[in-house]
């Protein structure tokens, strides 16, 4: 599907003209084009990328094959940029969609195999406000990139919510069989987020240096703002990963402390039962020569020894603050 916006003298003049007229429109002075190819057919790719704009064959080939990494190439009459829009859900986790941008002095061509909400939102914005003056295709590119960065917010919000749930569970009584898989899964998601954001931040940083003539100095501060936002997301993901490890260590320390408390209780019970065991073991002997078996006061004496020994052990352990 081909969507085209035509601007003449920085003012919107037409939408979706006949693709066969795009070559003539591009040649007109004071005309600016934004051509978006969304899940295009082969003949549409050939018409726009090869015939109308005559892009480099390697750049066209890169459009046909998804690249796992962002890319920035400066050709003679256009700038080729590969970025990745992110989508995240708790079910499907992270998924990215490649967006290819060809940025020239009077045109912007965007190419993506799947629908992209940032691109659709940018097209809708300009179609709803046709009176808005646009003084360069780099403005289109910035709006798209800005919307792509904004699309990270739902993902970061869900990741922060997952982290808070784990931290709250650590302070309560979450089951270890539930906690460990959640910690591992969230750490993988945070690592994936950083792997997605870091190379795109580096690309935006290169753009902010103003080395290409296809981006006006007026746009550079906006690109620096995008770079700062991407840097913030990357830093935040690293901080959350550290918080996650800290929460897990707190859980392990808490579990160890609770286990030690249980061991102390069991040790105390064992120590308190020691007098009973000693007295019972002694008077439980079955030797014939034991005169205690015929002793009239043997039972009360054994009983008193047991009680006194147990109380003495209890007082001793309390004095030592063992219980």
Secondary structure, 3 states (H helix, E strand, C coil): CEEEEEEECCEEEEECCCHHHHHHHHHCCCEEEEEEEECCCHHHHHHHHHHHCCCCHHHHHHHHCCCCCCEEEECCCCEEEEEEEEEEECCCEEEEEEEEEEECCCEEEEEECCCCHHHHHHHHHHHHCCCCCCCCHHHHHHHHHHHHHHCHHHHHHHHHHHHHHHHHHHHCCCCHHHHHHHHHHHHHHHHHHHHHHHHHHHHHHHHHCCCCCCCCHHHHHHHHHHHHHHHHHHHHHHHHHHHHHHHHHHHHHHHHHHHHHHHHHHHHHHHHCHHHHHHHHHHCCCCCCCHHHHCCCHHHHHHHHHHHHHHHHHHHHHHCCCC
